[in-house]
Amino acid sequence: MFYRILLILAFFNFYKYVKGFIKENITVTDGKVAEISTGAYISLAAAAIFYIMVIAICCVPTILFGRITL
């Protein structure tokens, strides 16, 4: 049960993080998209790697269902 809740929270937090990143770093001025710093890209990549790692751990069938499924 813990891993199912962790999986749901990981999806939700990743969605919130990407939405916040877009709001903070992507601005349109006169029809042109502003430059995004390299640090912002590194921060987004690190968060994506973390959440993918958490989701991968949660998606192991033996953890979610308590038995081996093929």
N, C-alpha and C positions, 0 to 999 in steps of 0.2 A: 504494500500500500504506500509505503514511504516513497518508493521509486516512481510510482505513478504520479504522485503529487509533485515530486521533484521534476519530472518530465513536463508536466503542465506548466509549472513555474518557470522552467527554462525557456519554453516556447514563448511564454508571455513576456518575460524579461528581455529576451532577444528582440521581440517585436517592438517593445518600448524603447530599447536602446537604438535600434535602427531608425525609428520614427524621430527620436530626439536628435540623432545625428543629422538627419536630413533637415530638420528645422533649424539647427544651430549653424550648420556649415554650408548649406546650399542656399544661396540667395540669388535672385534674378534681378538685375538692374539694367534697364533699357534693353531688355530682350537678350542679354548676355548672362551666362552663368559665371559667377565669381570663381576665382581660383581657390582650390582647397589645398591646405598645407599638407606636407608630407607626414607630419606628426598626426594629423587627423586620420589619414589613411592607415597609419600604423596602429593607432588606437582602435579603429574599426576592425582591422584584421585580427588584433589580439583578442578582442571581445568575441569575434566570430569563431576563432579557434577554441576559446574557452567554452562557449555555448555548444559548439559541435561536439566537443569532448564530453560534456555533461549529457547531451542527448544520446550520444553513442553508448555511454555506460548505461543509461536508463533503458535503452531499447534492446538490451540483451534479453532474449526470450526467457531464460531460466530465472532472471531476476523479476521480470514482470508477471510471469505466470506460474512460477514455482516448479516447473517441470521442463524437461527437454522436449521441444517441438521442432519438427522438421518442416 
